[in-house]
Amino acid sequence: MTELLGLLGLFIFGAGYWQIRRQSEFARQWLERYCRQQQFQLLSVYRYRYKWQKGRLLAQFRFEFSHDGLQHDEGKLLLHHLKVLDVSVPVLRESSSSML
């Protein structure tokens, strides 16, 4: 009985790890497409935290991007399983060289 519980625990741990990796890969691919469409350069993506909202466990990712090649900004991506709920980027500022 103990061996069965141990195998079940190992299976649940493995399935959870696989789901986390799958979600991270999905977020990176989605953000690569999003940044390409917005003409941004994607610099990095990382999982920031999990949070409960309206009875659902949501994964929040943060990503760094550059819109002009000089400055970098940080945006947020909110996922529920493999569904994008929200993406937000800050108001972009112009580089000082373009104002001359």
C-alpha positions in Angstrom: 0.0 0.0 0.0 2.9 2.4 0.8 4.5 1.7 -2.5 1.2 2.5 -4.3 0.9 5.8 -2.5 4.5 6.6 -3.3 4.0 5.9 -7.0 0.8 8.0 -7.0 2.7 10.9 -5.3 5.5 10.6 -7.8 3.0 10.6 -10.7 1.2 13.7 -9.4 4.5 15.5 -8.9 5.6 14.6 -12.4 2.3 15.7 -14.0 2.4 19.0 -12.1 5.9 19.7 -13.2 5.0 18.8 -16.8 2.0 21.2 -16.7 4.2 24.0 -15.4 6.8 23.5 -18.2 4.1 23.3 -20.8 2.6 26.5 -19.5 6.0 28.3 -19.5 6.7 27.2 -23.1 3.2 28.3 -24.2 3.8 31.7 -22.6 7.2 32.2 -24.3 5.8 31.2 -27.7 2.7 33.4 -27.3 4.8 36.4 -26.2 7.2 35.9 -29.2 4.3 36.2 -31.6 2.8 39.1 -29.7 6.1 41.0 -29.6 6.7 40.4 -33.3 3.2 41.8 -34.1 3.8 44.9 -32.0 7.3 45.3 -33.4 9.0 44.8 -30.0 12.1 42.8 -29.2 11.4 40.2 -26.6 14.3 40.1 -24.1 13.2 37.7 -21.3 10.2 35.9 -19.9 9.8 34.6 -16.3 7.0 33.2 -14.1 6.3 35.8 -11.5 3.7 34.2 -9.3 0.4 32.3 -8.9 -2.7 33.9 -7.6 -6.3 33.0 -6.9 -8.9 35.1 -8.7 -12.6 34.3 -9.0 -12.0 30.7 -7.9 -9.3 30.0 -10.5 -5.5 29.5 -10.1 -3.9 32.0 -12.5 -0.2 32.1 -13.5 1.3 35.6 -13.9 4.3 36.0 -16.1 6.5 39.1 -16.5 8.4 39.8 -19.6 11.0 42.3 -20.6 11.0 43.9 -24.1 12.5 46.7 -26.1 10.6 48.8 -28.5 13.5 50.9 -29.8 16.6 48.8 -29.1 17.8 51.1 -26.4 15.3 51.1 -23.6 13.7 48.1 -22.0 10.3 47.8 -20.4 8.4 45.2 -18.4 5.0 43.8 -19.3 2.6 41.3 -17.6 0.9 38.2 -19.0 -1.9 36.4 -17.1 -2.7 32.8 -18.0 -5.3 30.3 -16.9 -4.1 26.9 -18.0 -3.2 27.6 -21.7 -5.5 30.5 -22.2 -4.3 34.1 -22.2 -6.6 36.3 -20.0 -4.7 39.5 -20.1 -1.5 41.1 -21.4 -0.4 44.6 -20.4 2.5 46.8 -21.3 3.3 50.2 -19.9 2.8 53.4 -21.8 5.9 53.5 -24.0 8.2 56.6 -23.9 10.1 58.0 -26.7 13.9 57.8 -26.7 15.7 61.1 -26.1 17.6 60.7 -29.4 14.4 60.9 -31.5 13.5 64.3 -29.9 16.5 66.1 -31.3 
